[in-house]
Every structure is written in C-alpha cells, then in structure tokens.
C-alpha cells in the first residue's frame, strides 16, 4: 500500500517569500495604500494649517473659521473613504478591479495636491482657491465614475450598500462644485449649502452605510454568540433622515429638521445598544468601532437642539466630525491597515491610547462649544488632536510603503 499521499516530512515549512518591488510600486499595487497614505498626509496638512490659523490671522479675505468648517470635512475624510471603498467594495460587489489598478495613486495624489492648492489659495484670497477645488473635483469625479463602473459590472443580488455609496459620492461631487462656485462668486449661501451637503449628504451617509454593512459582521466574527442585526429599512431610514435635514434646513423648516435629528438620535442610540456596545469592550479593535458609533446619538441630539433654537454653538459639527467620523476613521483605517499589512488584528497599547485620546479631544471641543472657555483651551484641543494624529501617522504611514509582514502579495 502506497503512503505517498501523506506528507511525512518533519522539516518546518519554508517561510513566505518576501514581496519584491520598490516602495513606489507597492503604493501603486493596491488602492488602500495610495488613498490611505495620501489621506494621512492630508490630515497632517490640515492639522498644521488650523494650528497656525488660530494662532495668527490668515492673509487674504477668507475667515479662517469658514475655511476650517468646509476644508476639514472635505480634506480629512474623502481620501480614506476611497481607500476603504476600493478595498472592501469590490468584495461586496463580487467584481475584480480593472488591470489599471495603479491609476488609483495619481487620483490620490491629485486630490491631495488640490487640497494643498486650495489651502494656499485661501491665504492669497479672491478666486485663488478655485484651482485646488477644481483638481479635487476632477479626482473625486473620476473615482466616482470608476465606482459606478464596478457597480454596473456586478451581478450580485444585493447591491444596496454599493448603490448608497454611489449616491453619496454624487453628492460629494456636488458639494465640491458648490465650494468652487463659492470661491468664484463670494456668495456665502453657497458655502453654507456645500457644508450642509458635505455633512449630511456625503460624510454621514457613507459612514452609516459602511457601519451598517461592517459593524454587525465584525461583531459576529469577534463575538460568535452575538446575533447579527442589520435590517435594510434601518439604513434607509437613517439616509432618509439625512436627506430631510438637508431639505428642511434649505427651506427654513426648523421644526422638521429638529424632529428628523431627534428621530435619528433615538434610532442610533437603540442600534448602538442592539449591536452590542457593551459586549464589544472585550475586544479593543472591535470596541474602537462601537465606541465611535456611540457618538452619533448625542451628536444628533445636539443637532436637534440646534434646529430647535437652543444655543449649542458648533457642538453638533464637532460631535459628528471629531467624535464620530474622526474616531471611526482611525478605528476602521487601523483595522484595514493591520489586516492588509499582514499584521495581527490587535490594537496594542499605543493604538488604544491614541484612540482614547481622540475621544478626549472631541469631548473637550464639544464642551468648549457648549460652555465656552479661555482661548488657551481651544489651542490645547487643536494641538492635542494634531499630536495624536502625528503619533497615529507614525504607526500606520510606513506600513503603506513596506511589504506585507506575512510575505503575501497586496
């Protein structure tokens, strides 16, 4: 009887062959390396710009607060969105990326260059920021068209999440166009509308869609005894609430905006509990996603109070932008970076400390918006956020140009 079918070798298996190629080739090889790397540079650029802007007035004719209020959401989040969408999205749709995957790097660099041009243009005043917005618009529109083509090619039965991402990307393109028209015309109403669409048409819909798709999945993977719950009507209700907030504010229906925000707050609070916020604390990397999601209920409550006429200042914007979006970004990007970098899916003490520090900065900034404080506290919040993002960048940025730790391609 032959025993050749059995592997009787007692020698240890050969280690994986290290990936070849230069750092530049690795940045071009997969989408998340290009977009996340450019996104980290965008975060640091905006952090340094804002720290300087609150320390001394900008040159030019644009108030620093208006620039900050629009450029921060447009500069910090879109590149990371594209990195995640073109990493996880093709799996959702069960389609493969085209052969020209290397073209993601030029798109990422173009968006980053557009951000830098726009920031420089704001210091000069007039229509100078327009060139930067035009470059950002071009990059974003090409990426959106690319996602649309992937969506069209997909034959899977359930493309709901992909479609909702696509619609939000279209609203992102609209927001960039309104920002361009604002700097060309000087009409402050266009700035306000662009900012509303960025928050309620792009940021929240994309983050909610990704959360609806991924949080129950990650939770069930880490905690097998936890039942997955993500009805489609839940996501559609959230997105309808976001649309109502845009329309109600645009047409001056403050009561409708307040009701929409309060309803969203109640729904998101229940979902946070139903998805297992408390149970997630057993796993740091999972808790990073759930703790960020938990910001949404108080953030929308603050938004409802604002619409109802209660003086809450910029607290809703910072609760959403810093409390939810920024911490969720760090949670998701850290997870994707570790997993696709061939590293253990573990949030070590450094990642965990950075993450909790971002929550503390967000709470401080929301508190300053609600109750005020000396200017030094605003400088502290700005400097603290920048230092934390520098520490995070030092951990994740080198991973994007280094080969995977496990020797696998990608």
Secondary structure as GFF3:
##gff-version 3
##sequence-region A 1 410
A	DSSP	alpha_helix	23	29	.	.	.	ID=ss1
A	DSSP	alpha_helix	31	55	.	.	.	ID=ss2
A	DSSP	alpha_helix	64	76	.	.	.	ID=ss3
A	DSSP	alpha_helix	78	93	.	.	.	ID=ss4
A	DSSP	alpha_helix	103	124	.	.	.	ID=ss5
A	DSSP	alpha_helix	130	153	.	.	.	ID=ss6
A	DSSP	alpha_helix	160	185	.	.	.	ID=ss7
A	DSSP	alpha_helix	188	197	.	.	.	ID=ss8
A	DSSP	pi_helix	198	203	.	.	.	ID=ss9
A	DSSP	alpha_helix	204	222	.	.	.	ID=ss10
A	DSSP	alpha_helix	232	250	.	.	.	ID=ss11
A	DSSP	alpha_helix	254	274	.	.	.	ID=ss12
A	DSSP	alpha_helix	277	280	.	.	.	ID=ss13
A	DSSP	alpha_helix	284	293	.	.	.	ID=ss14
A	DSSP	alpha_helix	295	307	.	.	.	ID=ss15
A	DSSP	alpha_helix	315	318	.	.	.	ID=ss16
A	DSSP	pi_helix	319	326	.	.	.	ID=ss17
A	DSSP	alpha_helix	327	340	.	.	.	ID=ss18
A	DSSP	alpha_helix	349	371	.	.	.	ID=ss19
A	DSSP	alpha_helix	375	401	.	.	.	ID=ss20
###
